[in-house]
Amino acid sequence: MKKPEKKDSAYITNLVAIEDDGSFPCPKCGMTISPEDETEENYKIIDTKVVNKELAELVIACGKCGSTIKLTGFQQG
Ligand SMILES: [Zn+2]
């Protein structure tokens, strides 16, 4: 059996379950993070994963506590 690689403590948030405006609370500190907010005080983009020219996954760091949060569930075409 393969063990999934475990890096630090990454939280996974599925955007399907998020408010219409795309904002969600940080799973750790509870600060509201809005992907529409492009300032890096709110969050910092660490990595993006694009599949078929569509954004499939976004890895961000909370601007307050620094937790790594992986966003999935972007709507596809
Ligand atoms: Zn946080």
N, CA, C, O and the ligand as a Tripos MOL2 file, in Angstrom:
@<TRIPOS>MOLECULE
protein
  309   307    78     0     0
PROTEIN
NO_CHARGES

@<TRIPOS>ATOM
      1 N           0.8230   -1.2120    0.0000 N.3       1 MET1
      2 CA          0.0000    0.0000    0.0000 C.3       1 MET1
      3 C           0.8550    1.2580    0.0000 C.2       1 MET1
      4 O           1.8680    1.3510    0.6940 O.2       1 MET1
      5 N           0.4240    2.2040   -0.7840 N.am      2 LYS2
      6 CA          1.1370    3.4780   -0.8230 C.3       2 LYS2
      7 C           0.5370    4.4550    0.1720 C.2       2 LYS2
      8 O          -0.6800    4.5880    0.3000 O.2       2 LYS2
      9 N           1.4130    5.1150    0.8520 N.am      3 LYS3
     10 CA          0.9310    6.1690    1.7540 C.3       3 LYS3
     11 C           0.9680    7.5000    1.0110 C.2       3 LYS3
     12 O           1.9580    7.8240    0.3550 O.2       3 LYS3
     13 N          -0.0980    8.2570    1.1160 N.am      4 PRO4
     14 CA         -0.0460    9.5810    0.4870 C.3       4 PRO4
     15 C           1.0180   10.4380    1.1460 C.2       4 PRO4
     16 O           1.1790   10.4360    2.3670 O.2       4 PRO4
     17 N           1.7350   11.1660    0.3140 N.am      5 GLU5
     18 CA          2.7930   12.0020    0.8410 C.3       5 GLU5
     19 C           2.2220   13.0750    1.7570 C.2       5 GLU5
     20 O           1.2930   13.7930    1.3880 O.2       5 GLU5
     21 N           2.7580   13.1700    2.8930 N.am      6 LYS6
     22 CA          2.2010   14.1420    3.8420 C.3       6 LYS6
     23 C           3.1560   15.3130    4.0310 C.2       6 LYS6
     24 O           4.2480   15.1790    4.5840 O.2       6 LYS6
     25 N           2.7040   16.4600    3.5520 N.am      7 LYS7
     26 CA          3.4980   17.6660    3.7150 C.3       7 LYS7
     27 C           2.8660   18.5520    4.7740 C.2       7 LYS7
     28 O           1.6700   18.8380    4.7150 O.2       7 LYS7
     29 N           3.6350   18.9730    5.7060 N.am      8 ASP8
     30 CA          3.1300   19.8690    6.7550 C.3       8 ASP8
     31 C           1.6850   19.5030    7.1080 C.2       8 ASP8
     32 O           1.3370   18.3320    7.2580 O.2       8 ASP8
     33 N           0.8760   20.5240    7.2310 N.am      9 SER9
     34 CA         -0.5420   20.2380    7.4610 C.3       9 SER9
     35 C          -1.3520   21.0610    6.4700 C.2       9 SER9
     36 O          -1.6850   22.2200    6.7200 O.2       9 SER9
     37 N          -1.6550   20.4480    5.3650 N.am     10 ALA10
     38 CA         -2.4230   21.1470    4.3340 C.3      10 ALA10
     39 C          -3.9050   20.8650    4.5100 C.2      10 ALA10
     40 O          -4.3280   19.7210    4.6760 O.2      10 ALA10
     41 N          -4.6690   21.9220    4.4690 N.am     11 TYR11
     42 CA         -6.1140   21.7620    4.5540 C.3      11 TYR11
     43 C          -6.6680   21.7120    3.1370 C.2      11 TYR11
     44 O          -6.1500   22.3710    2.2350 O.2      11 TYR11
     45 N          -7.7020   20.9420    2.9520 N.am     12 ILE12
     46 CA         -8.3310   20.8690    1.6370 C.3      12 ILE12
     47 C          -9.7450   21.4380    1.7370 C.2      12 ILE12
     48 O         -10.5540   21.0070    2.5590 O.2      12 ILE12
     49 N         -10.0150   22.4130    0.8790 N.am     13 THR13
     50 CA        -11.3380   23.0280    0.8710 C.3      13 THR13
     51 C         -11.9500   22.8640   -0.5030 C.2      13 THR13
     52 O         -11.3350   23.2140   -1.5100 O.2      13 THR13
     53 N         -13.1470   22.3370   -0.5440 N.am     14 ASN14
     54 CA        -13.8270   22.1590   -1.8170 C.3      14 ASN14
     55 C         -14.7200   23.3560   -2.0860 C.2      14 ASN14
     56 O         -15.6270   23.6600   -1.3100 O.2      14 ASN14
     57 N         -14.4550   24.0270   -3.1860 N.am     15 LEU15
     58 CA        -15.1730   25.2580   -3.5030 C.3      15 LEU15
     59 C         -16.6630   25.0470   -3.7490 C.2      15 LEU15
     60 O         -17.4460   25.9950   -3.6920 O.2      15 LEU15
     61 N         -17.0500   23.8220   -4.0180 N.am     16 VAL16
     62 CA        -18.4680   23.5510   -4.2530 C.3      16 VAL16
     63 C         -19.2810   23.8850   -3.0010 C.2      16 VAL16
     64 O         -20.4450   24.2770   -3.0800 O.2      16 VAL16
     65 N         -18.6450   23.7210   -1.8640 N.am     17 ALA17
     66 CA        -19.3540   23.9250   -0.6000 C.3      17 ALA17
     67 C         -19.2100   25.3400   -0.0560 C.2      17 ALA17
     68 O         -19.5600   25.6150    1.0910 O.2      17 ALA17
     69 N         -18.6970   26.2240   -0.8840 N.am     18 ILE18
     70 CA        -18.3910   27.5830   -0.4280 C.3      18 ILE18
     71 C         -19.4430   28.5900   -0.8780 C.2      18 ILE18
     72 O         -20.2170   28.3300   -1.7990 O.2      18 ILE18
     73 N         -19.4580   29.7180   -0.2260 N.am     19 GLU19
     74 CA        -20.3890   30.8020   -0.5570 C.3      19 GLU19
     75 C         -20.2520   31.2080   -2.0290 C.2      19 GLU19
     76 O         -19.2420   30.9470   -2.6820 O.2      19 GLU19
     77 N         -21.3130   31.8580   -2.5200 N.am     20 ASP20
     78 CA        -21.3450   32.2660   -3.9200 C.3      20 ASP20
     79 C         -20.1950   33.1890   -4.3080 C.2      20 ASP20
     80 O         -19.6970   33.1300   -5.4320 O.2      20 ASP20
     81 N         -19.7780   34.0340   -3.3810 N.am     21 ASP21
     82 CA        -18.7070   34.9720   -3.7160 C.3      21 ASP21
     83 C         -17.3300   34.3380   -3.6200 C.2      21 ASP21
     84 O         -16.3230   34.9930   -3.8880 O.2      21 ASP21
     85 N         -17.2800   33.0730   -3.2410 N.am     22 GLY22
     86 CA        -16.0140   32.3530   -3.2320 C.3      22 GLY22
     87 C         -15.2160   32.5000   -1.9550 C.2      22 GLY22
     88 O         -14.1340   31.9250   -1.8270 O.2      22 GLY22
     89 N         -15.7360   33.2620   -1.0110 N.am     23 SER23
     90 CA        -14.9880   33.4300    0.2280 C.3      23 SER23
     91 C         -15.2360   32.2550    1.1690 C.2      23 SER23
     92 O         -16.2750   31.5980    1.1160 O.2      23 SER23
     93 N         -14.2690   32.0150    2.0140 N.am     24 PHE24
     94 CA        -14.3930   30.9120    2.9700 C.3      24 PHE24
     95 C         -13.4920   31.2130    4.1620 C.2      24 PHE24
     96 O         -12.5240   31.9660    4.0490 O.2      24 PHE24
     97 N         -13.8190   30.6220    5.2930 N.am     25 PRO25
     98 CA        -12.9650   30.8400    6.4560 C.3      25 PRO25
     99 C         -11.7510   29.9350    6.4430 C.2      25 PRO25
    100 O         -11.8350   28.7790    6.0300 O.2      25 PRO25
    101 N         -10.6200   30.4590    6.8970 N.am     26 CYS26
    102 CA         -9.4370   29.6180    7.0410 C.3      26 CYS26
    103 C          -9.7750   28.4840    7.9980 C.2      26 CYS26
    104 O         -10.3040   28.7250    9.0830 O.2      26 CYS26
    105 N          -9.4730   27.2470    7.6020 N.am     27 PRO27
    106 CA         -9.8120   26.0950    8.4540 C.3      27 PRO27
    107 C          -9.1070   26.1360    9.8080 C.2      27 PRO27
    108 O          -9.5440   25.4960   10.7640 O.2      27 PRO27
    109 N          -8.0310   26.8820    9.8780 N.am     28 LYS28
    110 CA         -7.2920   26.9080   11.1340 C.3      28 LYS28
    111 C          -7.6260   28.1140   12.0030 C.2      28 LYS28
    112 O          -8.0160   27.9610   13.1610 O.2      28 LYS28
    113 N          -7.4740   29.3180   11.4440 N.am     29 CYS29
    114 CA         -7.6490   30.5080   12.2760 C.3      29 CYS29
    115 C          -8.9980   31.1790   12.0720 C.2      29 CYS29
    116 O          -9.3790   32.0490   12.8550 O.2      29 CYS29
    117 N          -9.7350   30.7840   11.0200 N.am     30 GLY30
    118 CA        -11.0760   31.3150   10.8310 C.3      30 GLY30
    119 C         -11.1430   32.6310   10.0830 C.2      30 GLY30
    120 O         -12.2340   33.1660    9.8830 O.2      30 GLY30
    121 N         -10.0060   33.1690    9.6630 N.am     31 MET31
    122 CA        -10.0380   34.4110    8.9120 C.3      31 MET31
    123 C         -10.7140   34.1870    7.5650 C.2      31 MET31
    124 O         -10.4910   33.1690    6.9080 O.2      31 MET31
    125 N         -11.5410   35.1460    7.1620 N.am     32 THR32
    126 CA        -12.2230   35.0060    5.8840 C.3      32 THR32
    127 C         -11.2420   35.2520    4.7460 C.2      32 THR32
    128 O         -10.5710   36.2830    4.6860 O.2      32 THR32
    129 N         -11.1790   34.2940    3.8650 N.am     33 ILE33
    130 CA        -10.3010   34.3870    2.7000 C.3      33 ILE33
    131 C         -11.1730   34.4750    1.4610 C.2      33 ILE33
    132 O         -12.0350   33.6250    1.2380 O.2      33 ILE33
    133 N         -10.9480   35.5040    0.6570 N.am     34 SER34
    134 CA        -11.7160   35.6650   -0.5650 C.3      34 SER34
    135 C         -10.8010   35.5820   -1.7770 C.2      34 SER34
    136 O          -9.9100   36.4150   -1.9470 O.2      34 SER34
    137 N         -11.0190   34.5800   -2.6150 N.am     35 PRO35
    138 CA        -10.1770   34.4230   -3.8090 C.3      35 PRO35
    139 C         -10.2840   35.6240   -4.7410 C.2      35 PRO35
    140 O          -9.4140   35.8330   -5.5860 O.2      35 PRO35
    141 N         -11.3440   36.4120   -4.5920 N.am     36 GLU36
    142 CA        -11.4990   37.5980   -5.4300 C.3      36 GLU36
    143 C         -10.5420   38.6990   -4.9890 C.2      36 GLU36
    144 O         -10.2140   39.6030   -5.7580 O.2      36 GLU36
    145 N         -10.1090   38.6060   -3.7610 N.am     37 ASP37
    146 CA         -9.2040   39.6050   -3.2250 C.3      37 ASP37
    147 C          -7.7860   39.2900   -3.6920 C.2      37 ASP37
    148 O          -7.2120   38.2560   -3.3460 O.2      37 ASP37
    149 N          -7.2440   40.1990   -4.4770 N.am     38 GLU38
    150 CA         -5.9400   39.8890   -5.0770 C.3      38 GLU38
    151 C          -4.7590   40.4130   -4.2720 C.2      38 GLU38
    152 O          -3.6120   40.2680   -4.6950 O.2      38 GLU38
    153 N          -5.0210   41.0180   -3.1260 N.am     39 THR39
    154 CA         -3.9120   41.4620   -2.3020 C.3      39 THR39
    155 C          -3.3220   40.2680   -1.5660 C.2      39 THR39
    156 O          -4.0350   39.3300   -1.2110 O.2      39 THR39
    157 N          -2.0490   40.3110   -1.3470 N.am     40 GLU40
    158 CA         -1.4090   39.1790   -0.6880 C.3      40 GLU40
    159 C          -1.4840   39.2560    0.8310 C.2      40 GLU40
    160 O          -0.9350   38.4090    1.5360 O.2      40 GLU40
    161 N          -2.1670   40.2790    1.3230 N.am     41 GLU41
    162 CA         -2.3580   40.3470    2.7700 C.3      41 GLU41
    163 C          -3.3840   39.3240    3.2020 C.2      41 GLU41
    164 O          -3.3600   38.8220    4.3260 O.2      41 GLU41
    165 N          -4.2850   39.0280    2.2870 N.am     42 ASN42
    166 CA         -5.3730   38.1140    2.5550 C.3      42 ASN42
    167 C          -4.9090   36.6630    2.4550 C.2      42 ASN42
    168 O          -5.1810   35.8380    3.3270 O.2      42 ASN42
    169 N          -4.2180   36.3910    1.3930 N.am     43 TYR43
    170 CA         -3.6870   35.0470    1.1800 C.3      43 TYR43
    171 C          -2.5770   35.1360    0.1490 C.2      43 TYR43
    172 O          -2.4260   36.1530   -0.5280 O.2      43 TYR43
    173 N          -1.8230   34.0970    0.0360 N.am     44 LYS44
    174 CA         -0.7380   34.0820   -0.9350 C.3      44 LYS44
    175 C          -0.8310   32.8080   -1.7660 C.2      44 LYS44
    176 O          -0.9390   31.7030   -1.2350 O.2      44 LYS44
    177 N          -0.7860   32.9900   -3.0690 N.am     45 ILE45
    178 CA         -0.8650   31.8140   -3.9340 C.3      45 ILE45
    179 C           0.4770   31.1000   -3.9610 C.2      45 ILE45
    180 O           1.5080   31.7020   -4.2630 O.2      45 ILE45
    181 N           0.4560   29.8380   -3.6480 N.am     46 ILE46
    182 CA          1.6760   29.0410   -3.6310 C.3      46 ILE46
    183 C           1.8070   28.2470   -4.9170 C.2      46 ILE46
    184 O           2.8920   28.1340   -5.4880 O.2      46 ILE46
    185 N           0.6930   27.7020   -5.3610 N.am     47 ASP47
    186 CA          0.7520   26.8480   -6.5390 C.3      47 ASP47
    187 C          -0.6100   26.7880   -7.2190 C.2      47 ASP47
    188 O          -1.6520   26.8760   -6.5690 O.2      47 ASP47
    189 N          -0.5820   26.6400   -8.5150 N.am     48 THR48
    190 CA         -1.8310   26.4540   -9.2510 C.3      48 THR48
    191 C          -1.6710   25.2370  -10.1610 C.2      48 THR48
    192 O          -0.5800   24.9410  -10.6490 O.2      48 THR48
    193 N          -2.7560   24.5640  -10.3680 N.am     49 LYS49
    194 CA         -2.7420   23.3960  -11.2320 C.3      49 LYS49
    195 C          -3.7980   23.6040  -12.3150 C.2      49 LYS49
    196 O          -4.9820   23.7680  -12.0230 O.2      49 LYS49
    197 N          -3.3600   23.5940  -13.5380 N.am     50 VAL50
    198 CA         -4.2740   23.8440  -14.6440 C.3      50 VAL50
    199 C          -4.4410   22.5750  -15.4680 C.2      50 VAL50
    200 O          -3.4630   21.9560  -15.8880 O.2      50 VAL50
    201 N          -5.6800   22.2030  -15.6900 N.am     51 VAL51
    202 CA         -5.9830   21.0330  -16.5050 C.3      51 VAL51
    203 C          -6.8710   21.4780  -17.6570 C.2      51 VAL51
    204 O          -7.9240   22.0780  -17.4440 O.2      51 VAL51
    205 N          -6.4430   21.1840  -18.8710 N.am     52 ASN52
    206 CA         -7.1970   21.5960  -20.0600 C.3      52 ASN52
    207 C          -7.5130   23.0940  -20.0480 C.2      52 ASN52
    208 O          -8.6260   23.5160  -20.3620 O.2      52 ASN52
    209 N          -6.5150   23.8720  -19.6820 N.am     53 LYS53
    210 CA         -6.6380   25.3330  -19.6360 C.3      53 LYS53
    211 C          -7.6350   25.8260  -18.6040 C.2      53 LYS53
    212 O          -7.9630   27.0130  -18.5740 O.2      53 LYS53
    213 N          -8.1170   24.9330  -17.7650 N.am     54 GLU54
    214 CA         -9.0250   25.3420  -16.7060 C.3      54 GLU54
    215 C          -8.2950   25.2010  -15.3740 C.2      54 GLU54
    216 O          -7.5410   24.2530  -15.1570 O.2      54 GLU54
    217 N          -8.5330   26.1570  -14.4970 N.am     55 LEU55
    218 CA         -7.9450   26.0720  -13.1730 C.3      55 LEU55
    219 C          -8.5740   24.9100  -12.4150 C.2      55 LEU55
    220 O          -9.7850   24.8830  -12.1940 O.2      55 LEU55
    221 N          -7.7560   23.9690  -12.0280 N.am     56 ALA56
    222 CA         -8.2840   22.7800  -11.3690 C.3      56 ALA56
    223 C          -7.9970   22.7880   -9.8740 C.2      56 ALA56
    224 O          -8.7640   22.2540   -9.0730 O.2      56 ALA56
    225 N          -6.8900   23.3990   -9.5220 N.am     57 GLU57
    226 CA         -6.5020   23.3610   -8.1220 C.3      57 GLU57
    227 C          -5.6880   24.5930   -7.7910 C.2      57 GLU57
    228 O          -4.8690   25.0460   -8.5890 O.2      57 GLU57
    229 N          -5.9190   25.1240   -6.6190 N.am     58 LEU58
    230 CA         -5.2010   26.3090   -6.1960 C.3      58 LEU58
    231 C          -4.6870   26.0620   -4.7860 C.2      58 LEU58
    232 O          -5.4490   25.7110   -3.8860 O.2      58 LEU58
    233 N          -3.3970   26.2490   -4.6070 N.am     59 VAL59
    234 CA         -2.8280   26.0840   -3.2730 C.3      59 VAL59
    235 C          -2.4370   27.4590   -2.7590 C.2      59 VAL59
    236 O          -1.6470   28.1720   -3.3770 O.2      59 VAL59
    237 N          -2.9980   27.8080   -1.6340 N.am     60 ILE60
    238 CA         -2.7240   29.1260   -1.0750 C.3      60 ILE60
    239 C          -2.2590   29.0090    0.3690 C.2      60 ILE60
    240 O          -2.4230   27.9760    1.0190 O.2      60 ILE60
    241 N          -1.6790   30.0910    0.8440 N.am     61 ALA61
    242 CA         -1.3120   30.1570    2.2560 C.3      61 ALA61
    243 C          -2.1310   31.2660    2.8980 C.2      61 ALA61
    244 O          -2.2300   32.3700    2.3620 O.2      61 ALA61
    245 N          -2.7080   30.9690    4.0310 N.am     62 CYS62
    246 CA         -3.4730   31.9690    4.7700 C.3      62 CYS62
    247 C          -2.5510   33.1290    5.1410 C.2      62 CYS62
    248 O          -1.4420   32.9230    5.6340 O.2      62 CYS62
    249 N          -3.0310   34.3620    4.8930 N.am     63 GLY63
    250 CA         -2.1990   35.5150    5.1790 C.3      63 GLY63
    251 C          -2.0260   35.7810    6.6680 C.2      63 GLY63
    252 O          -1.1500   36.5430    7.0760 O.2      63 GLY63
    253 N          -2.8550   35.1580    7.4570 N.am     64 LYS64
    254 CA         -2.7950   35.4060    8.8940 C.3      64 LYS64
    255 C          -1.9790   34.3480    9.6320 C.2      64 LYS64
    256 O          -1.0400   34.6740   10.3570 O.2      64 LYS64
    257 N          -2.3450   33.0760    9.4430 N.am     65 CYS65
    258 CA         -1.6680   32.0250   10.2010 C.3      65 CYS65
    259 C          -0.6960   31.2300    9.3520 C.2      65 CYS65
    260 O           0.0930   30.4400    9.8710 O.2      65 CYS65
    261 N          -0.7550   31.4410    8.0350 N.am     66 GLY66
    262 CA          0.2130   30.7820    7.1610 C.3      66 GLY66
    263 C          -0.1100   29.3440    6.8270 C.2      66 GLY66
    264 O           0.7090   28.6540    6.2210 O.2      66 GLY66
    265 N          -1.2840   28.8790    7.2080 N.am     67 SER67
    266 CA         -1.6560   27.5040    6.8900 C.3      67 SER67
    267 C          -1.7540   27.3030    5.3870 C.2      67 SER67
    268 O          -2.1790   28.1930    4.6500 O.2      67 SER67
    269 N          -1.3580   26.1350    4.9530 N.am     68 THR68
    270 CA         -1.4890   25.7950    3.5470 C.3      68 THR68
    271 C          -2.8900   25.2510    3.3010 C.2      68 THR68
    272 O          -3.3310   24.3130    3.9640 O.2      68 THR68
    273 N          -3.5790   25.8530    2.3400 N.am     69 ILE69
    274 CA         -4.9450   25.4420    2.0390 C.3      69 ILE69
    275 C          -5.0470   25.0960    0.5590 C.2      69 ILE69
    276 O          -4.7090   25.9000   -0.3090 O.2      69 ILE69
    277 N          -5.5080   23.9140    0.2970 N.am     70 LYS70
    278 CA         -5.6480   23.4630   -1.0820 C.3      70 LYS70
    279 C          -7.1150   23.5860   -1.4950 C.2      70 LYS70
    280 O          -8.0030   22.9850   -0.8910 O.2      70 LYS70
    281 N          -7.3390   24.3720   -2.5290 N.am     71 LEU71
    282 CA         -8.6980   24.5800   -3.0170 C.3      71 LEU71
    283 C          -8.9570   23.6830   -4.2100 C.2      71 LEU71
    284 O          -8.1960   23.6840   -5.1780 O.2      71 LEU71
    285 N         -10.0250   22.9230   -4.1370 N.am     72 THR72
    286 CA        -10.4030   22.0630   -5.2570 C.3      72 THR72
    287 C         -11.8600   22.3230   -5.6030 C.2      72 THR72
    288 O         -12.5320   23.1010   -4.9260 O.2      72 THR72
    289 N         -12.3400   21.6890   -6.6290 N.am     73 GLY73
    290 CA        -13.7700   21.7930   -6.9630 C.3      73 GLY73
    291 C         -14.0970   22.9630   -7.8530 C.2      73 GLY73
    292 O         -15.2550   23.3740   -7.9220 O.2      73 GLY73
    293 N         -13.1080   23.5180   -8.5440 N.am     74 PHE74
    294 CA        -13.4050   24.5820   -9.4920 C.3      74 PHE74
    295 C         -14.3120   24.0230  -10.5830 C.2      74 PHE74
    296 O         -14.1610   22.8860  -11.0320 O.2      74 PHE74
    297 N         -15.2540   24.8610  -10.9900 N.am     75 GLN75
    298 CA        -16.1790   24.3940  -12.0230 C.3      75 GLN75
    299 C         -15.4510   24.2470  -13.3520 C.2      75 GLN75
    300 O         -14.6780   25.1180  -13.7500 O.2      75 GLN75
    301 N         -15.6970   23.1840  -14.0020 N.am     76 GLN76
    302 CA        -15.0580   22.9040  -15.2730 C.3      76 GLN76
    303 C         -15.9660   23.2990  -16.4170 C.2      76 GLN76
    304 O         -17.1540   22.9780  -16.4370 O.2      76 GLN76
    305 N         -15.3640   24.0180  -17.3910 N.am     77 GLY77
    306 CA        -15.9840   24.4640  -18.6170 C.3      77 GLY77
    307 C         -17.4710   24.2770  -18.6700 C.2      77 GLY77
    308 O         -18.1010   24.6230  -19.6690 O.2      77 GLY77
    309 ZN         -5.4140   31.1020    8.8540 Zn       78 ZN78
@<TRIPOS>BOND
     1     1     2 1
     2     2     3 1
     3     3     4 2
     4     3     5 am
     5     5     6 1
     6     6     7 1
     7     7     8 2
     8     7     9 am
     9     9    10 1
    10    10    11 1
    11    11    12 2
    12    11    13 am
    13    13    14 1
    14    14    15 1
    15    15    16 2
    16    15    17 am
    17    17    18 1
    18    18    19 1
    19    19    20 2
    20    19    21 am
    21    21    22 1
    22    22    23 1
    23    23    24 2
    24    23    25 am
    25    25    26 1
    26    26    27 1
    27    27    28 2
    28    27    29 am
    29    29    30 1
    30    30    31 1
    31    31    32 2
    32    31    33 am
    33    33    34 1
    34    34    35 1
    35    35    36 2
    36    35    37 am
    37    37    38 1
    38    38    39 1
    39    39    40 2
    40    39    41 am
    41    41    42 1
    42    42    43 1
    43    43    44 2
    44    43    45 am
    45    45    46 1
    46    46    47 1
    47    47    48 2
    48    47    49 am
    49    49    50 1
    50    50    51 1
    51    51    52 2
    52    51    53 am
    53    53    54 1
    54    54    55 1
    55    55    56 2
    56    55    57 am
    57    57    58 1
    58    58    59 1
    59    59    60 2
    60    59    61 am
    61    61    62 1
    62    62    63 1
    63    63    64 2
    64    63    65 am
    65    65    66 1
    66    66    67 1
    67    67    68 2
    68    67    69 am
    69    69    70 1
    70    70    71 1
    71    71    72 2
    72    71    73 am
    73    73    74 1
    74    74    75 1
    75    75    76 2
    76    75    77 am
    77    77    78 1
    78    78    79 1
    79    79    80 2
    80    79    81 am
    81    81    82 1
    82    82    83 1
    83    83    84 2
    84    83    85 am
    85    85    86 1
    86    86    87 1
    87    87    88 2
    88    87    89 am
    89    89    90 1
    90    90    91 1
    91    91    92 2
    92    91    93 am
    93    93    94 1
    94    94    95 1
    95    95    96 2
    96    95    97 am
    97    97    98 1
    98    98    99 1
    99    99   100 2
   100    99   101 am
   101   101   102 1
   102   102   103 1
   103   103   104 2
   104   103   105 am
   105   105   106 1
   106   106   107 1
   107   107   108 2
   108   107   109 am
   109   109   110 1
   110   110   111 1
   111   111   112 2
   112   111   113 am
   113   113   114 1
   114   114   115 1
   115   115   116 2
   116   115   117 am
   117   117   118 1
   118   118   119 1
   119   119   120 2
   120   119   121 am
   121   121   122 1
   122   122   123 1
   123   123   124 2
   124   123   125 am
   125   125   126 1
   126   126   127 1
   127   127   128 2
   128   127   129 am
   129   129   130 1
   130   130   131 1
   131   131   132 2
   132   131   133 am
   133   133   134 1
   134   134   135 1
   135   135   136 2
   136   135   137 am
   137   137   138 1
   138   138   139 1
   139   139   140 2
   140   139   141 am
   141   141   142 1
   142   142   143 1
   143   143   144 2
   144   143   145 am
   145   145   146 1
   146   146   147 1
   147   147   148 2
   148   147   149 am
   149   149   150 1
   150   150   151 1
   151   151   152 2
   152   151   153 am
   153   153   154 1
   154   154   155 1
   155   155   156 2
   156   155   157 am
   157   157   158 1
   158   158   159 1
   159   159   160 2
   160   159   161 am
   161   161   162 1
   162   162   163 1
   163   163   164 2
   164   163   165 am
   165   165   166 1
   166   166   167 1
   167   167   168 2
   168   167   169 am
   169   169   170 1
   170   170   171 1
   171   171   172 2
   172   171   173 am
   173   173   174 1
   174   174   175 1
   175   175   176 2
   176   175   177 am
   177   177   178 1
   178   178   179 1
   179   179   180 2
   180   179   181 am
   181   181   182 1
   182   182   183 1
   183   183   184 2
   184   183   185 am
   185   185   186 1
   186   186   187 1
   187   187   188 2
   188   187   189 am
   189   189   190 1
   190   190   191 1
   191   191   192 2
   192   191   193 am
   193   193   194 1
   194   194   195 1
   195   195   196 2
   196   195   197 am
   197   197   198 1
   198   198   199 1
   199   199   200 2
   200   199   201 am
   201   201   202 1
   202   202   203 1
   203   203   204 2
   204   203   205 am
   205   205   206 1
   206   206   207 1
   207   207   208 2
   208   207   209 am
   209   209   210 1
   210   210   211 1
   211   211   212 2
   212   211   213 am
   213   213   214 1
   214   214   215 1
   215   215   216 2
   216   215   217 am
   217   217   218 1
   218   218   219 1
   219   219   220 2
   220   219   221 am
   221   221   222 1
   222   222   223 1
   223   223   224 2
   224   223   225 am
   225   225   226 1
   226   226   227 1
   227   227   228 2
   228   227   229 am
   229   229   230 1
   230   230   231 1
   231   231   232 2
   232   231   233 am
   233   233   234 1
   234   234   235 1
   235   235   236 2
   236   235   237 am
   237   237   238 1
   238   238   239 1
   239   239   240 2
   240   239   241 am
   241   241   242 1
   242   242   243 1
   243   243   244 2
   244   243   245 am
   245   245   246 1
   246   246   247 1
   247   247   248 2
   248   247   249 am
   249   249   250 1
   250   250   251 1
   251   251   252 2
   252   251   253 am
   253   253   254 1
   254   254   255 1
   255   255   256 2
   256   255   257 am
   257   257   258 1
   258   258   259 1
   259   259   260 2
   260   259   261 am
   261   261   262 1
   262   262   263 1
   263   263   264 2
   264   263   265 am
   265   265   266 1
   266   266   267 1
   267   267   268 2
   268   267   269 am
   269   269   270 1
   270   270   271 1
   271   271   272 2
   272   271   273 am
   273   273   274 1
   274   274   275 1
   275   275   276 2
   276   275   277 am
   277   277   278 1
   278   278   279 1
   279   279   280 2
   280   279   281 am
   281   281   282 1
   282   282   283 1
   283   283   284 2
   284   283   285 am
   285   285   286 1
   286   286   287 1
   287   287   288 2
   288   287   289 am
   289   289   290 1
   290   290   291 1
   291   291   292 2
   292   291   293 am
   293   293   294 1
   294   294   295 1
   295   295   296 2
   296   295   297 am
   297   297   298 1
   298   298   299 1
   299   299   300 2
   300   299   301 am
   301   301   302 1
   302   302   303 1
   303   303   304 2
   304   303   305 am
   305   305   306 1
   306   306   307 1
   307   307   308 2
@<TRIPOS>SUBSTRUCTURE
     1 MET1         2 RESIDUE 1 A MET
     2 LYS2         6 RESIDUE 1 A LYS
     3 LYS3        10 RESIDUE 1 A LYS
     4 PRO4        14 RESIDUE 1 A PRO
     5 GLU5        18 RESIDUE 1 A GLU
     6 LYS6        22 RESIDUE 1 A LYS
     7 LYS7        26 RESIDUE 1 A LYS
     8 ASP8        30 RESIDUE 1 A ASP
     9 SER9        34 RESIDUE 1 A SER
    10 ALA10       38 RESIDUE 1 A ALA
    11 TYR11       42 RESIDUE 1 A TYR
    12 ILE12       46 RESIDUE 1 A ILE
    13 THR13       50 RESIDUE 1 A THR
    14 ASN14       54 RESIDUE 1 A ASN
    15 LEU15       58 RESIDUE 1 A LEU
    16 VAL16       62 RESIDUE 1 A VAL
    17 ALA17       66 RESIDUE 1 A ALA
    18 ILE18       70 RESIDUE 1 A ILE
    19 GLU19       74 RESIDUE 1 A GLU
    20 ASP20       78 RESIDUE 1 A ASP
    21 ASP21       82 RESIDUE 1 A ASP
    22 GLY22       86 RESIDUE 1 A GLY
    23 SER23       90 RESIDUE 1 A SER
    24 PHE24       94 RESIDUE 1 A PHE
    25 PRO25       98 RESIDUE 1 A PRO
    26 CYS26      102 RESIDUE 1 A CYS
    27 PRO27      106 RESIDUE 1 A PRO
    28 LYS28      110 RESIDUE 1 A LYS
    29 CYS29      114 RESIDUE 1 A CYS
    30 GLY30      118 RESIDUE 1 A GLY
    31 MET31      122 RESIDUE 1 A MET
    32 THR32      126 RESIDUE 1 A THR
    33 ILE33      130 RESIDUE 1 A ILE
    34 SER34      134 RESIDUE 1 A SER
    35 PRO35      138 RESIDUE 1 A PRO
    36 GLU36      142 RESIDUE 1 A GLU
    37 ASP37      146 RESIDUE 1 A ASP
    38 GLU38      150 RESIDUE 1 A GLU
    39 THR39      154 RESIDUE 1 A THR
    40 GLU40      158 RESIDUE 1 A GLU
    41 GLU41      162 RESIDUE 1 A GLU
    42 ASN42      166 RESIDUE 1 A ASN
    43 TYR43      170 RESIDUE 1 A TYR
    44 LYS44      174 RESIDUE 1 A LYS
    45 ILE45      178 RESIDUE 1 A ILE
    46 ILE46      182 RESIDUE 1 A ILE
    47 ASP47      186 RESIDUE 1 A ASP
    48 THR48      190 RESIDUE 1 A THR
    49 LYS49      194 RESIDUE 1 A LYS
    50 VAL50      198 RESIDUE 1 A VAL
    51 VAL51      202 RESIDUE 1 A VAL
    52 ASN52      206 RESIDUE 1 A ASN
    53 LYS53      210 RESIDUE 1 A LYS
    54 GLU54      214 RESIDUE 1 A GLU
    55 LEU55      218 RESIDUE 1 A LEU
    56 ALA56      222 RESIDUE 1 A ALA
    57 GLU57      226 RESIDUE 1 A GLU
    58 LEU58      230 RESIDUE 1 A LEU
    59 VAL59      234 RESIDUE 1 A VAL
    60 ILE60      238 RESIDUE 1 A ILE
    61 ALA61      242 RESIDUE 1 A ALA
    62 CYS62      246 RESIDUE 1 A CYS
    63 GLY63      250 RESIDUE 1 A GLY
    64 LYS64      254 RESIDUE 1 A LYS
    65 CYS65      258 RESIDUE 1 A CYS
    66 GLY66      262 RESIDUE 1 A GLY
    67 SER67      266 RESIDUE 1 A SER
    68 THR68      270 RESIDUE 1 A THR
    69 ILE69      274 RESIDUE 1 A ILE
    70 LYS70      278 RESIDUE 1 A LYS
    71 LEU71      282 RESIDUE 1 A LEU
    72 THR72      286 RESIDUE 1 A THR
    73 GLY73      290 RESIDUE 1 A GLY
    74 PHE74      294 RESIDUE 1 A PHE
    75 GLN75      298 RESIDUE 1 A GLN
    76 GLN76      302 RESIDUE 1 A GLN
    77 GLY77      306 RESIDUE 1 A GLY
    78 ZN78       309 GROUP 0 **** ****
